[in-house]
Amino acid sequence: PEKQIHGGPAAHTPSHWIKPSAMLICFAIINNFTFAFSSSRGADLSGQATFFSLSPKPTLEDARSWSTSFEKLMKSAAGRGCFRQFLRTEFSEENMMFWLACEELKKETNKTVVEEKVRQIYEDFISILSPKEVSLDSRVRDVINRNMLEPTSHTFDDAQQQIYTLMQRDSYPRFMNSTAYTDLVKSLEDSSQR
């Protein structure tokens, strides 16, 4: 079907999709909060924008600390938000979504809720039928399949570690060298000098 994008001509191919700006989360700052706009992978942004996160505005010190280690970035709510927005521009946001879902799962103690969350995480990120499937090697997939027989809050620990390492080795260096990150730091430096 034809789509109108912001009053522009109709498009027939994925070329009409609007690539979200990696700087969106870093610069949509209102009342000391950073908003990030939500869209599913490959979806156009012509509809209503919704918010997927509300994270504190990063301080200059916080943003600078992200360059010292991936761990510092991941421990910062604002850092995770900016990094997630960057991952979206690379079409790999599902890595952060999976990692965050695993973190939430670890906090759950109710067995029934754990089983439901495990099933949902599997369907959302592990199943080969999912559009948000994360990239895992066969060894880790085998571990998950064994763990699924008796789900616990640690069913995906190996997979979560593998995705963490993938983001650390692959996406994190690109984020640190991106204009999104350098422009954010510059903007915070400029703000601190006013």
Sequence and secondary structure as in RCSB ss.txt:
>XXXX:A:sequence
PEKQIHGGPAAHTPSHWIKPSAMLICFAIINNFTFAFSSSRGADLSGQATFFSLSPKPTLEDARSWSTSFEKLMK
SAAGRGCFRQFLRTEFSEENMMFWLACEELKKETNKTVVEEKVRQIYEDFISILSPKEVSLDSRVRDVINRNMLE
PTSHTFDDAQQQIYTLMQRDSYPRFMNSTAYTDLVKSLEDSSQR
>XXXX:A:secstr
  B  TT   B SGGG     TTHHHH EETTEEEEEE  TT  S S  EEEEEEE   HHHHHHTTT HHHHHH
 HHHHHHHHHHHHHTT HHHHHHHHHHHHHHH   HHHHHHHHHHHIIIIISTT TT     HHHHHHHHHHTTS
  TTTTHHHHHHHHHHIIIIIHHHHHTSHHHHHHHHHHHHHHT 
